[in-house]
């Protein structure tokens, strides 16, 4: 059983436990009514019905406390036992309603049935109990109307409306419970993905670093070695050209190594701010991906430092890398803005687009980078949205509430 399934099961079991407690209260109410306000007619029959109900309550309790799958799935059917028993007793007591208060008092038990049904996580099941309860309560009121000294129709209608209101609240509460369980399920799924990312982050970072070093710096170093051999063995004119190529190769090597180090530990983020750090990421992406990249950061003050700079830098790095590797884009635009305590990062491209189907496929293949960034943003109280029109391209917008760095 997965953790999510266990959460749903535990929530359902807690609902059943509450239902058992309320059912015991209803049974005590029925017995108390018959003991202190016995019906004038058919008292013995009423006790027989009440006894059968007690046996049914005991059986339901033993069954539902087992907590197996069948009990959790079909335990709600016991609510109809409560309804039938209460309706039967009310009808029997109604034969002598003009001589005793039994029927009148038992009618209040109907208001406990919707509360019992509200313990279900399935609002459709709750409604399936509430609706017949209200209808039968209305029918019972009409059938015992004459015995109650001809109760006025408006009185019956008002009582039914009150019960219907309780029933509506019960159904609504059941839906709220279900939505909360669904939210917990989503949080657990997100946490699982984050844990998966943490377990694979180091390996992924090592692979990316190895690819960057192999495809970039190492190739320049090998070329520099060949140029050095040419300079040593060649003519003076050829040696001069070899040394020029050697100088260019070493310059590019240093540049690539500096870029790799900057991505691993962006010291510029602390020294010069987020805008410049993202600008360096954009420059690296333009070189590696052959993209035309523009950065608009006029809305981000150079001196601004926030408590979410590291998060925004990580999100920008992942989004930019995703465009370079997967979008097949020729242009990318990056925007940064800080206003009214909210930081906004946008990354747009003219590539193949980003659809929910694409996201699901990437996630199933183990590419969890973008999805994990979404979880981090939402955990920080922010919003992560993707707009990808059918014509192609995509725009990712990230908004995060921020405070000035160093403030509480």
Beta strands, then each sheet from edge to edge (+ up, - down):
strand 1: 292-299
strand 2: 331-339
strand 3: 342-349
strand 4: 383-387
strand 5: 394-401
sheet 1: 1+ 2+ 3- 5+ 4-
end
